[in-house]
Amino acid sequence: MTTTPTATSPAPNPTDRFYAAGWAQRALAGGLRLVQATSPSAGARLAFAIFCTPLPLKWLVRQRLPAPWRAQTWELMGQQQCAWRHADAPLHPQRPRVLLVHGWGGQARQFQAMAEQLWAAGLDPILLDMPAHGHSSGSQSHMPAFLQALHAARQFFGPLHGAVAHSISAVALSHAVARELPVRRLALISPSSPPRQLLAWYGQTFGLSAAVMSRMKARIERLAGIGLDSFEPEWIGPRLKQPTLLVHDRGDRAAPLAQSQRLQVTAPDAELWVTEGLGHQRILRDADVIERVTRHIAVGA
């Protein structure tokens, strides 16, 4: 269904669920507080390293896509970048290309079911493993690296008819498109809160000082070459000229619905479809969501 935004109460800190679930995370928080009390600069370096480490560690969870999907790799900033494409794609060069991008701590295989339907619809889906995720190399990543990977994938594979992204990659993709990454149609699934809010939640979870948080924010902005304000929906939305489908579950505890609501208000051609009972991950496997996204992306292909 299509909804209009409604007022929402402040969401609980999703980062608490991600980091603060057990004794190891509590010990880590204690260590961070001790380091920052001794040296804010050292505390900021350690906190930034943890913030940039995808969990769970990719070697514990990564899976290859089964045939007929094949890995294609290229070099990006000295690291190996990996994407997956149908083995028959070279036989159909006229098929419109669609980029599929997982979220933080995820991997390309999460989009396998959607990729199969896009292929059946006559499109050429490309499933990207983001830096330090899946079969792409590296152990740390961040929003600037995600943006580089999106632009590199477009350069490597050529023009994109559409793009679909989940969670924090939906924020990265919408930002890249707002800054003129050429894509004709967009589907953003469960976009996460902007980096400024994620950083604030992270600081709350670990009890980080204002001095440490200021250093972390400045470092991310130096790496990105832009301020964090440009990742807010109020900056991105008006610059999204493409038809954009927003899909978000009302009960998503990892990425509050408010992000999609804000984008719907600010983007000139955005439709919001709110689901029930799918949460943050199952939404990628839901047959109705896959069908709806495929129909949206396939228009004009």
N, C-alpha and C positions, 0 to 999 in steps of 0.2 A: 504494500500500500504506500501511497505518497502521503507524507505528513507535512504539517507546518510546524516550525519550532515552537516549543513551549518552555516556560521558565523551569529551570532545574535547580535542585538544591546542590550545594557543594558536594563534589564526589569525594569518597575516601581516597587516601593515597594509594594508587595501584602499585607503587614501587615497594610498599611494605610486603605485598604478596610475593613479589619477585625475589627480594633479597632477604627479608627478615623472617624466614619460615623456620629456622632451626639454629642449633648451637653454633654452627660454623659461621653463619651470617652474623649472629650476635657477637661472636669473638672478633670478626672482621670489623664490625662497627666500633668495638672497644679499641682495637688497634688503631683505627683511623683517628679516633678522638685523641688518643695518646700522642700520635705523631703530629697532629695539627697543633696540639698544645705546646709541643716542643719547637716546631717550625712550621708556620703556615705555608711556606713555599714547598716544603717536603710533603706536607699533608695534601696540598693541592696536586702535586705530581702523582702521589699514590692514589688519591681519590679519582683523578682523571684516568689513570690506568685501569682501575676497576670499572669505572663508568663505560669505558671503551671495550671491555671484554665481553663478547656475547656469551650468554649462559642459556642452556647448558653448553659446555664446550663441544665444538662441532665434531671432534673425533669420537665422541660418545654416541652421537645420534645420526651422523650423516649417512645417507643412503643414495646409491646410484639409481637413476631412473631406469626401469627395465626397457628392453627393446619394445617398440622401434625407436625409442628416444636415444639420441647419441650426444655425447659431450663434445662441445667445441670450446677451445681455449685460446686465449691471446694474452699478451702482456699489458698490464696497466700499472704504471708507476713502479716498475720493477717487481711486481707481483703477478702471479698467474690468475687470470680471471676466467671463470667457467660459466657456460650456459648450455642448455639442452635444447635440441631441435629434432624434429621428426626425421627419420632416416631418408624419407622420400622427398623432403623439402627441396633438394637440388633439382628434382625432376619437375617441380612445379614453381618455377621462378616468378610466375605471375601472381601467386597467392599473396594477398596483403599480409604484412607482418604485424604481429601483436606481441608486445613485450609483457611478460608476467613476472612480478617482483614480490618476493616474500618479505616478511617483517623481521624485526630484531630477534635473533636466536632461532630463526626458521631456516628453511632450505627450499630449493626449487621444487622438490618432490611434493610439497604441499599443494602445488598447483597442477598436479598430474591429471586429475579428473577434469578440471576445467580446460586444460590444454587439449585433452582428447576430444572434448565436445567442440572446441574451436576448430580443431583440425577437420572434424567431421562436417563442420559448417563451411569448409572451403577456405579457411584462413591458415596462416603459417605461424603458430605460436612458438615463442622463444622464452624458455624458462631460465631466468637469471639467478645464479648463486651470487649473492652480494659479497663484497670483500670480507674476509674472515668468517664466512659462512659456507656451509655445504662443501663443495669441492673447489672453491676459490681459495687461494692461499692467504696466509696471514692469521694472526691470533687476536688482533685488535682492529676495531673499526669505529666509525663515527659518521655523523650526518655529512660532513664534507666529502668523505670517501664514498658514501652512497651516491651523492650527486655526480662525482667523477665517474662512477660505474655506469650510471644511467646514460650520460653523454657518450662514454666509450662504447657502450652496447649499440647505441644508435649509429655511431661512426663505423663500427665493425660490421653490423648486419645491414645497414642501409635504412632507407625511409621507413617510418612506422605508421601504419594505419591507425592502430590503437595501442593502448597500454592499460594494464590492470595491476593494481598494487594493494598490498595489505599493510595495515598497522603503520609503523613509522615510515615504511617505504611509500605509503600513500601520501604522507606529508612531503617526503623527498621528491616524489614524482610530481605532485601538484606544484611544488615550488619550482622545479626544473622547467615544467611546462609554462608556468607563469613568467619565467625568464627566457622563454622562446625556444625551448626544446620542441621541435616540430612533431606533433602528434595530432591526429584528426579527431579521435574519440577517446574518452577516459572513463574508467570505472575505478572508483576508490572504495575499498572494502575496509570497514572498521578503522578509519584513520585515527592515529593516536593523537594525543595532545601535542602541542608545539614543543620544540626543544626547550624553550624558556621554562615552561611548566614542568616538563620532565626533569630538568635540572633542579628545579626547586623541590620537587618531590624527593629526588635522590638525596638532596641535602638534608631534608627533614628526616628521612629514614636513617641516615648515618650520623645525625647530629653535627653536621659540618658548620663551621663558623662562617660569618659573613666574609671574612678575608679569604678563606679557601674558596668559597663560592664565586667571589669576584674574579679570582685568578682563573678558575675553571671556565667561566663564561668568556673571559677575555681570550683564553686560548682557543676555544671553539670558534670564536668570531675571527681570530687571526687565521686559522686554518681555512675557514670558509671564505674569507675575504669580504664578508657582509655581516650586518648586524642580525641578531636573533629576531628582531621585530619583523623581518621579511619572511619569517616562517608562520606568522600569525594568519588565521583565515581572513582577517580584514585586509591584509596586504595581498594575499594570494588570490582570493575569490574574484575581485573585479578584473583580474588579469587572465582568468580562465575563460577563453572565448569558445572553447570546444564544448560540444554536448557532453555533460558529465553526469554519470550515474553514481550516487552515493548509496552504499548499502551498509547498514549498521544495526546491530542487535540492541534492543532496548536495555537488556540486562548485562551488557558487556562491562565486566569489572576491570578489565585491563586498559580499555580505551573508552572513556565516557562518551556517550552519544552527543554531548554538547559540541564536540569538534565538527561532526557532520552537520549539525544544525546551524552552526556559524557559517560553514561553507555554503550551505544552501541559501542562506540569506544574502550572502555577498557575491556569489557567482551568478552571472547573467543567464546561464543555461544549464542549471543543475537541478536534478531530480533526486529526492531523498526517499529511499525505501527502507522502512524500519521493520526488522524481523523480530520474532519472539522466540526465546528459548534456545538460541544457537550459540550464544556467548561469543568469545573472541576467536576461537580456533575452528569449531565445527562449522561455522558459517562458510568456510572455504570448501567444504565437502558437501554442502547441502544441494540437492538436485535442483530445487527451485531457484536458488541463488545462481547456480551455474547456468541454468537456462536463461534467466533474466539478464545476466551479464553478457552471455553469448549473443543474445538478440540485440542488446544495446550496441555492442562492439561491431557486430556484423553489418549494421546499417551503412550503406554506401560502399561496401567493400567490393 
